[in-house]
């Protein structure tokens, strides 16, 4: 069984493209951002209202749930 490695920016791009269909946006906080404690590294917002709809999102798990990360990839 072979495994492939996908970079974080590439994975985030895949997730962003998939979420665009649902009018959601994937955002991230930088390590020095004061909102990091509240929102986590990755979070989701609604595209039109910019309301936070999910905090502390696990990017890899979200990608698997959306079907944009193939089995055996990490």
C-alpha positions as a printed Julia matrix, in Angstrom:
74×3 Matrix{Float64}:
   0.0    0.0    0.0
   1.48   3.31  -0.98
   0.85   6.52   0.84
   1.03   9.99  -0.56
   1.72  13.15   1.33
  -0.25  16.32   0.69
   0.99  19.67   1.96
  -1.19  21.71   4.28
  -1.65  24.56   1.76
  -2.69  22.07  -0.94
  -5.11  20.35   1.43
  -6.58  23.69   2.5
  -7.06  24.63  -1.18
  -8.95  21.39  -1.83
 -11.19  21.98   1.18
 -11.81  25.62   0.19
 -12.87  24.63  -3.32
 -15.27  22.0   -1.95
 -16.72  24.33   0.7
 -17.37  27.03  -1.91
 -20.24  24.88  -3.2
 -21.83  25.13   0.25
 -21.12  28.86   0.58
 -18.69  28.34   3.41
 -15.15  29.64   3.79
 -12.19  28.01   5.5
 -10.1   30.47   7.51
  -7.04  30.13   9.72
  -5.47  32.04  12.59
  -1.77  32.82  12.74
   0.08  31.79  15.91
   0.24  35.42  17.11
  -3.45  36.15  16.45
  -5.33  36.88  19.71
  -8.36  34.98  18.35
  -6.37  31.73  18.17
  -7.48  30.64  21.67
 -11.14  31.15  20.76
 -11.26  29.96  17.13
  -8.39  27.48  16.88
  -5.97  27.19  13.97
  -8.71  26.47  11.39
 -12.35  27.61  11.47
 -15.31  27.95   9.1
 -17.4   31.01   8.33
 -20.54  31.57   6.26
 -19.62  33.22   2.94
 -22.25  35.95   2.94
 -22.68  36.77   6.62
 -19.1   36.06   7.76
 -20.56  34.42  10.84
 -18.36  31.78  12.46
 -20.08  28.42  11.97
 -17.37  26.04  13.24
 -14.41  26.56  15.56
 -11.29  24.44  16.07
 -11.72  22.5   12.82
  -9.41  19.53  12.24
  -8.35  20.19   8.64
  -7.43  16.6    7.82
 -10.65  15.19   9.26
 -12.73  17.81   7.46
 -10.98  16.93   4.19
 -11.77  13.24   4.72
 -15.4   14.04   5.57
 -15.73  16.12   2.4
 -14.11  13.41   0.29
 -11.19  15.53  -0.92
  -8.49  13.51   0.85
  -8.04  10.05  -0.64
  -7.53   6.98   1.53
  -3.9    6.41   2.38
  -3.03  10.08   2.04
  -1.96  12.25   4.91
